[in-house]
Amino acid sequence: EPDVSVRFVGPGDVIGNPDLIILPGSKNTLADLTYLRNSGFADEIKKLADQGTPVIGVCGGNQMLGKTIYDPHHMEGDIEEIEGLGLVDSSTTMKDQKTT
């Protein structure tokens, strides 16, 4: 569409005031969620969502939107449980095999 633009936001970038936020898939959801928290992006995403900005998650991004992610089999490292962004009333439990 000619009137649609997509912008990737990375380290050091400012999210700004987008019409929509898309959290993409991830090969390591727990590490990426930790990065979002440590970088301040998680707080900014939650603030924008509270102000009415739609947030869509794809695959791992969708898992991040929930309340909690559990990794009892350590598929992604040492973290067994991590708090999600809490934008969706759901939780994810990773199984002992990962399908991507």
N, C-alpha and C positions, 0 to 999 in steps of 0.2 A: 504494500500500500504506500502511495507517495506521501501520505501525511503521518506515517508511523516511523518513529526512530527508536533504535535500541542502543543502549549504552551500557557497557560493562563497567562495573565499579570494582576497583582493586585497591591494594594497599596505598594509603595516602590520598585516595580520592574522597570526594564529598558526595554523599548520596543525593543531596539536594531535595527537590520537591517533585518526585516522579508521579506519573499518573498510575503506575503499577510497578510492583516489585516482584521479580521472579527469582526464586532460589532454585538453582539448577541441581541436577543430580551430582553425586559425589562418589568417589572411590573409597573415601574414608570419612564418613559422616561425622563421627565423634571428633576427629581432629579439626574438621572444617567448622563444626559448631563451636569448638573451643576457640578457634581463630576469630569467629564472629564476635564472641564475647570479649576476648582480649583486645580486639581492635576497636571496640566501641560500636561496631556495625549492628550487633544484636540489639542494643538499647535504642539505636536510631531506627531500626526496622520496627521495633515494638511501638515506639513513639509515633511513627508515621501510620502504622496500622490503627492505633488508638484515634488518630485524627481522620481516619476514613480511607486511607490509601489501601487498595486491595493488595494482598500478598498471596502469591501462588507458589507452591512448592512442587517440584518434579522429582520423583523418586527419593533420594536422600534429602533433598530440600523439603519435601513433604514431611518426612520423618522429623526434621528439625522444627517444624511448625507446632508439633504436639507438645504435651506436657513433659514426657520423660522418654528417654531411649535407654533400653536395657541391653547389655551385651554380656550375658552370663558365661558365654563360651570364649570370650576374649577374641572374637573374630577380627576386631579392629585395634587391639592393643590391650593395655592394662586397665582401662576405664570400664567398670562394670555397669555403671549407671550415671547418666548425665541429665540434667534438667534441660528440657527443650525451651523454645521461645514462648510456649504457652498460648499461642494464638488459636489453636485448634484443640478441642477436647478429645485427645487421643494419646495413646502411648504405643511405642514400638518395642518389641522384643526380638532381637536378632537370633536366628537359629544357628545350629552348629555347621551349616554349610551356607556359603554366600553365592548367590546367583546374580550376575550382572548382565 
